[in-house]
Amino acid sequence: MSATTTTARPTTTRTAPPPVPFTRLTLVELRKQVDTRAGVWLLAVIVLLNAGLIALVLFTGEPEQRTWQELTMASSLAQLLLLPLIGIMAATGEWSQRTALTTFTLEPRRTRVNAAKLVSALGLGVAVMAAALLAGALFNVVGMVALDGDGSWAMEWSVLGGMLLALLLLVSQGLAFGLAFLSTPVAIVAYLALPTLWSLLTMLVDALQEPAKWLNLDFSMTALMAGEMTATTWAQLATSAAVWIGVPLAVGLWRTARRDVS
């Protein structure tokens, strides 16, 4: 009889690769927002509109209107209207450009990717508002030197803070609608049409005018951008934001977590 001996093979333990740092995810999502043709054109349109609005104040406004605050507010209007569309495109880009498979293979936790989209979109909003402040300061100097403007450097920081918070809320709403519909054209139409239709309905139906104060985000942000917030208006803003941002965001997170990737 012959004895057979078996040699045990050494076992190797495989360690899972470290997760993608959230900072890197955020920077990648920010690059997606500003490094695409649509994103570049949208930012270019915002710059052109801001320049036009500043020129309108400089050349047609009264001398006392040529101040840092007035010029900054003028240069902020275009981003309030258009920057939320970048949030929409950031949310729908994975599905419209068919990059979801690559993205969610590198980072399977989809909610984490969506959080990076939100943080990057909000960061872009802060950067754009900072650029508006800088543009307002530069053109304030131009107004003083060349157009006999008032040139005041006074700034109501409650108004500026309200404009910034309104911009961040609108960008969040755009991203929430994008996640809820996962289609760029549908999300843009819904973002523009649904609040408008609700506002028209509340104007036509008297019984809805009081609830509209709590369920109309545009109405709630009027006092915010004017720097005239009270305890009641803060509660109205929080309620309307929960409806117009929180609900579509929750639906979007649920949809993206369960949607098949192909």
Secondary structure, DSSP 8 states (H G I E B T S, - for coil): ---------------------HHHHHHHHHHHHHSSHHHHHHHHHHHHHHHHHHHHHHHHS-GGG-SHHHHHHHTTHHHHHHHHHHHHHHHHHHHHTT-HHHHHHH---HHHHHHHHHHHHHHHHHHHHHHHHHHHHHHHHHHHHHS---------HHHHHHHHHHHHHHHHHHHHHHHHH--HHHHHHHHHHHHHHHHHHHHH-GGGHHHHHHH-HHHHHHHHHHT---HHHHHHHHHHHIIIIIHHHHHHHHHHHHS---
